[in-house]
Amino acid sequence: MVGGIAGASAGGGDVEALILAAAGAALGYVGGAIVGSMIRIETYAGVIDVQVMEKTDKPVVGELKTEAKQGSATTLITSQEVKTHYQTYRTRIAATATKTNLKKEEAAPVIAERLATQVSEIF
């Protein structure tokens, strides 16, 4: 747009101004496309599953259940009663890193630090 306006104001006659405006707009479009292709916003994510087991004075009774899918129509369901002195808690934690032209090697330590901070805040 700026290239088109600059081209139009540089020309003397109507036809000349129109040609210069078109050339300026085309040049601005190509330049913007080149710059736009060089800049990429990259996002990397890390996800961890956390399991915490708390020792209890009284026994904890639970059921361990597995649903194994076989093909598209069959599901095998098995279960087992569990008695233990530990209460189990589970959660999933995620962290992301987003930056222009971010590389995986640069993002990995940042994500690891963020995940470690989140896990440490549980306790």
C-alpha positions, 0 to 999 in steps of 0.5 A: 500500500505504501509502495503504491502511494509513493509510486503514485505521488512520484509520477507526473501524468495520470498514466505514469502515476498509475504505472508507478503506483502499480509497480510500487504496490507490487514491490511492496507485496513481494517485499512483504511476502519475503519478510513474512516467509522469514518470520515464523512463530513457533510453539513447542509444548511439553506434557507430563503425567504426575502420580503422587502416592500418600501413605495412609494409616488405614487401608485403601481399597480400590479397583484397577480396571483395564479396557483394552480395545481390540479392533473396532468393535471388541473391548476386553475389560478386566479388573482387579481389587487392590488393597494398599496403604497408599492413596493415589493422586494423578494429574497432567501438567502442560507447559508451552514456549512460543517465540518468533523463530524458536528452535527446539533446542532453545525451547526444551530447557525452558519447558523443562524448567516450567514443568519442574516449577509446576511439579514443585508447587504441588508440594 
